Amino acid sequence: MKHKNKEKVLMCCSELSVKGGMVSVVKNYLNYPDWDNYEIVYIPTHTEKNKIIVAAYFAIAYIKILCTVLTKNIKIAHLHTAERGSFFRKAILVRTLKKLGVKTIMHHHAAEFEEFYAQLSDSKKEYVKETLEMTDLNIVLSRRLISMITSKAPNAKVEVLYNAVPTYQNNPRNKEAKNVLFLGRLGKRKGTYDLLHAIKNIERDLPSDVKFYLCGDGDIEGINNEIDKLNISKWIAHVGWIDSNEKQEIYKNIAINVLPSYNEGLPMSILETMAYGIPSITTNIASIPEVVVDGVNGFLINPGDIDALSDKLKYY
């Protein structure tokens, strides 16, 4: 029996070694085993280097994409995008692919798209509008984010697709766990400094065996300096990036995940820990309230409210 040829879908994002939620989403797509009649052809268009290398990397990827589309009969392109350079690289691809008869999907992961857009000139805002309306489908991460696209491009086609994570047949959460996890890019935007100050606020109330794991890349030096300044190092078990194996080991002893972000899309760290049975203390921004119900499967606070964060940590 002859098998039907699979429909090939071009997918573009960063190199898979790049850290962050957008690449985590892509890895989940690439690792999914049951695409039936579809085959993903993955071509990375970005690497985390200096601007010259980033531009050269994209130029090479652009040529690879042209060759792939022309030789492999690509009819659909799934383009993962954030803000700034990421958006403009994908905008170039949208225009090129449309000329080649390829249907385009822009999958928007941007946490700071509004800030990015507000700083653009009128001509660049018009370019963004044209790109969004030219794209065959814009995917956003929650209902709240639909207006992020339609307020700038009223004729853009938009659909919601929540991020997906692997799940477990049984809840693996350790009910005896006491430790606290921060999983994400360390720095001000994700609220890491707020968490450090909350730890300082409640250290007299903390059990002596509680530890905080600050897991991610980003402003590691600044976070370590703030820990020393606040004299809270005895509560900190880890600062820095962890790989997937280390993450699974840490999950086994985590009671709650904390992500007091100021800007987000739909954080993978919340979804991944939720799949493990770990609730989150997080902020009522972006897509988060569509997955975290305050007092049911986690707690929601306002960004920057260190007192509320302290109270929730004490409560839990």
C-alpha positions in Angstrom: 0.0 0.0 0.0 1.4 3.4 -1.0 1.5 6.0 1.8 0.2 9.5 1.1 3.0 12.1 1.0 2.9 14.3 4.1 2.1 18.0 3.8 5.4 19.8 4.7 5.1 22.9 7.0 8.0 25.3 7.2 8.6 26.4 10.8 10.9 29.3 11.8 12.1 30.5 15.2 15.5 30.8 16.9 18.2 28.2 17.2 17.0 25.5 19.6 19.9 26.2 21.9 18.5 29.7 22.6 17.0 30.0 26.1 13.4 31.1 26.6 9.7 30.3 26.4 9.3 30.8 22.7 11.9 28.1 21.9 10.4 25.9 24.5 7.1 26.1 22.6 8.8 25.2 19.4 10.6 22.2 21.0 7.2 20.9 22.1 5.9 21.1 18.6 9.0 19.4 17.1 9.0 16.6 19.7 5.3 15.8 19.3 5.2 12.4 17.6 1.7 12.3 16.0 1.4 15.0 13.3 -0.4 12.5 11.0 -0.3 14.0 7.5 2.0 16.8 8.3 5.8 17.1 8.5 7.6 20.1 10.1 10.6 21.4 8.3 12.4 23.5 10.8 14.8 26.3 9.8 16.1 28.6 12.6 16.3 32.3 11.6 18.0 33.8 14.7 20.9 33.1 17.1 21.9 35.0 20.3 25.1 36.8 19.1 26.0 40.3 18.3 24.0 42.3 15.7 26.4 41.6 12.8 26.3 37.8 13.3 22.5 37.9 13.9 22.1 39.7 10.5 24.4 37.3 8.7 22.6 34.3 10.3 19.3 35.5 9.1 20.6 36.2 5.6 21.9 32.6 5.3 18.6 31.3 6.8 16.7 33.4 4.2 18.5 31.6 1.4 17.9 28.2 2.9 14.2 29.1 3.2 14.0 30.1 -0.5 15.7 26.8 -1.5 13.5 24.8 0.7 10.2 26.3 -0.5 11.2 25.9 -4.1 12.5 22.3 -3.8 10.2 20.8 -1.2 6.8 22.1 -2.3 6.2 24.1 0.9 2.6 25.5 1.1 2.4 26.6 4.7 4.9 28.6 6.9 4.5 28.8 10.7 6.6 31.8 11.9 7.2 32.2 15.6 7.7 35.9 16.4 8.3 38.2 19.3 8.9 42.0 19.1 11.7 44.2 17.7 14.1 42.4 15.4 12.2 39.2 15.7 9.1 40.8 14.2 10.9 42.5 11.4 12.7 39.4 10.4 9.4 37.5 10.2 7.8 40.5 8.3 10.4 40.1 5.6 9.6 36.3 5.4 5.9 37.0 5.2 6.3 39.2 2.2 8.7 36.8 0.4 6.6 33.7 1.1 3.4 35.4 0.0 5.0 36.1 -3.4 5.9 32.4 -3.6 2.3 31.4 -2.9 3.0 30.1 0.6 0.3 30.6 3.3 1.8 32.3 6.3 1.1 32.1 10.0 2.6 34.5 12.5 2.6 33.0 16.0 3.0 35.9 18.4 4.8 35.3 21.7 5.8 38.9 22.4 5.7 40.0 26.0 6.5 43.6 25.2 4.8 44.1 21.9 2.8 47.2 23.0 6.0 49.0 24.2 7.8 48.0 21.0 4.9 49.3 18.8 4.5 52.6 20.8 8.1 53.5 20.1 7.8 53.1 16.3 7.6 55.9 13.8 4.3 56.3 11.9 5.8 54.7 8.8 7.0 51.6 10.7 3.6 51.4 12.4 2.0 51.3 9.0 4.5 48.5 8.0 3.5 46.5 11.1 -0.2 47.0 10.1 0.4 45.9 6.6 2.3 42.8 7.8 -0.4 41.7 10.2 -3.1 42.1 7.6 -1.1 40.5 4.9 -0.5 37.4 7.1 -3.0 34.6 6.5 -3.4 33.9 10.2 -2.1 35.6 13.3 -2.0 33.4 16.4 -2.1 34.9 19.9 -1.7 33.1 23.2 -5.0 34.1 24.8 -8.3 36.0 24.3 -6.9 39.0 26.1 -4.2 39.3 23.5 -6.5 39.5 20.4 -6.7 43.3 20.7 -2.9 43.4 20.7 -3.2 42.7 17.0 -6.6 44.1 16.0 -6.0 47.5 17.6 -3.2 47.9 15.2 -4.5 46.0 12.2 -8.3 45.9 12.2 -8.5 43.6 9.1 -6.0 41.1 10.5 -7.2 37.5 10.9 -6.6 36.4 14.5 -7.1 33.2 16.4 -6.2 32.0 19.9 -4.0 29.1 20.5 -2.8 28.4 24.1 0.7 27.1 24.6 0.9 23.4 25.2 3.1 21.4 27.5 3.6 17.7 28.1 1.4 16.3 30.9 1.6 13.3 33.3 -0.8 10.5 33.7 -0.7 10.9 37.5 0.0 14.1 39.5 3.7 13.8 40.4 3.7 16.7 42.9 5.5 16.0 46.2 2.9 17.0 48.8 5.7 17.2 51.5 7.7 19.7 49.5 8.5 23.1 51.0 10.8 24.8 48.5 10.0 27.7 46.2 10.8 28.0 42.5 11.4 31.0 40.2 11.7 29.7 36.6 12.4 32.3 33.9 14.7 35.0 32.8 16.2 36.6 35.9 15.7 40.3 36.0 13.4 43.2 36.6 10.8 42.4 33.9 10.1 39.0 35.4 9.9 40.4 39.0 13.0 38.6 40.3 14.1 41.6 42.4 10.6 41.8 43.9 10.9 38.2 45.0 14.2 38.9 46.7 12.7 41.7 48.6 9.7 39.6 49.6 12.1 36.9 50.9 13.7 39.6 53.0 10.3 40.7 54.3 9.3 37.3 55.5 12.6 35.6 56.5 11.7 35.6 60.2 8.6 33.6 59.3 10.4 31.1 57.0 11.0 27.5 58.2 14.7 27.0 58.4 14.7 24.2 55.8 12.9 26.2 53.0 15.0 27.1 50.0 14.4 29.3 46.9 15.6 28.2 43.5 16.1 31.0 41.0 16.4 29.2 37.7 17.1 31.0 34.5 19.5 33.1 32.5 19.5 36.8 32.4 20.8 39.3 35.0 22.6 36.6 37.1 25.3 39.0 38.3 22.7 41.7 39.4 20.6 39.1 41.2 23.6 37.7 43.1 24.6 41.2 44.1 21.1 42.0 45.4 21.1 38.7 47.3 24.3 39.8 49.0 23.0 43.3 49.6 19.9 41.9 51.3 21.9 39.3 53.2 19.5 36.5 52.2 22.0 34.0 50.7 21.1 31.4 53.3 17.7 31.0 51.7 18.9 30.7 48.1 19.7 27.2 46.8 20.4 28.1 43.2 20.9 31.0 40.8 21.2 30.4 37.1 20.1 28.3 34.2 19.2 24.7 34.5 18.7 22.1 31.8 15.7 19.9 31.4 17.1 17.0 33.6 18.0 19.4 36.4 14.5 21.0 36.1 12.8 17.6 36.6 14.9 16.9 39.7 14.1 20.3 41.2 10.4 19.9 40.6 10.4 16.9 43.0 10.9 19.2 45.9 9.0 22.3 44.9 5.8 23.4 46.8 5.1 26.5 44.7 6.3 28.4 41.7 6.6 32.2 41.8 6.6 34.5 38.7 5.8 38.1 39.7 6.2 39.4 36.1 5.5 42.9 34.8 5.2 41.8 31.1 4.3 38.4 29.7 2.6 36.5 26.9 1.6 33.1 28.3 4.6 31.9 30.5 5.7 28.4 29.8 7.1 28.2 33.4 3.5 28.4 34.8 2.2 25.8 32.4 5.1 23.4 33.0 4.8 23.6 36.8 1.0 23.4 36.6 1.4 20.2 34.6 3.5 18.9 37.4 0.8 19.8 39.9 2.7 22.8 41.3 0.6 26.0 41.7 1.9 29.5 41.1 2.0 32.9 42.7 2.0 35.2 39.8 0.6 38.5 38.4 -2.8 39.4 36.9 -1.4 40.4 33.5 -1.6 39.3 29.8 -2.8 35.7 29.4 -2.1 34.6 33.0 -5.6 35.1 34.4 -6.9 32.7 31.7 -5.0 29.8 33.2 -4.4 30.8 36.8 -7.6 31.2 38.9 -6.9 33.2 42.0 -7.3 31.0 45.1 -8.1 27.9 43.0 -5.0 26.8 41.3 -2.7 29.6 42.3 -2.6 33.2 43.5 -2.7 36.5 41.5 -1.2 39.8 42.6 -0.6 43.1 41.0 2.9 43.6 39.4 5.2 45.3 41.8 3.1 44.6 44.9 5.9 43.2 47.1 3.7 43.3 50.2 1.1 41.1 48.5 3.8 38.8 47.3 5.2 38.5 50.8 1.8 37.7 52.2 1.1 35.0 49.7 4.5 33.4 50.3 3.8 33.4 54.1 0.3 32.0 53.5 1.6 29.2 51.4 
